[in-house]
């Protein structure tokens, strides 16, 4: 597939979330969705330590501090301010780059910018669907050989898989091609609450992963009579949020994709408001999502064979070719949408360090943000160079 020019992007595929696998695989994805609002600080309360110190004899440096939980929310250190972003990156920007202890996930060195700001995730969230899916596989509640059919109700925007695709084929499309229909089929199969549990189990209080792609577009387009509204949905937690998400999902599955796209055209062209999307999309903070990526790769709880499959699939995501530091292991995911861009990844450097990054942009001057990829990775590489020992200059 080839990268769409902005004019064709606007007319044909502007709402298709993108995996952003550009040059490495010769593939592209199209998108238009999302934004963010300022982040919220965790509430104050009794702190509970999470994790411990590195194993005896470890050569790792001392962590910045033990991870702790305050009022049920994981606290993550901001570390040092990241290098200044390239001037071409406009809008709200967030970045979290950390070297982490693989045993405790405690950050050893951090460079960040607005680490607690809340941003839309776009397709970056799809790796959480994969993790939840593979947990279900290990639990024996899902088989990789299960097959699925596609109907007008289950089809999301963009390209979609053939009928009778199995779980492995859909998971490959979800990560490698960022296929939205494949994602939604798997998300609903494993359960909306199971994907949200990926964040909840890690005590990531500002991370929402509960909505399949078609659901949040349905909410933005105003096609769900049962949707409680963006502001109210953003404030929900636990069972009330699940109930509201299931109601929205019921409405979304009644809508043909062509009708959905027409209504989204009208929404983005005439009714779009920047700060309403906090309640209509999956969201996280740079710090929380970087921690999720660290846990996904280093403390997944998966069986060895399933962990190998997870890493194999995540290695097909975008980003490795853009990194300046030599790596022996990589897994990444990205997404783009209406004035937003996201990249996240894990890398084990050839010098033996475990590094995670999460980049988020919202409110860019550009409606189509894929051309910002070069500048985004220039900033990511600069921050990696700040935290990684012996990293080459970007």
Secondary structure, DSSP 8 states (H G I E B T S, - for coil): -----HHHHHHH-TT-------TTTT----------B---------EEEES----TT------SS-EEEETTEEE----EE-----TT--SEEEEEEEEE-TTT--EEEEEEESTT-EEE-GGGGHHHHHHHHHHHHHHTS--TT-EE---TTT--SS----TTEEHHHHHHIIIII--HHHHHHHHHHH-HHHHHHHHHHTT-TT-B----HHHHHHHHHT--TT---HHHHHH--HHHHHHHHHHHHHHHTTS-HHHHHHHHHHIIIII--GGGGGGTS-EEEHHHHHHHHHHHHHS----HHHHHHHHHHHTTSS-GGG--S-EEEEEEEEEEEBTEEEEEEEEEETTS-EEEEEEEEES-S-SB-GGGHHHHHHHHHHHHHHHSTT----
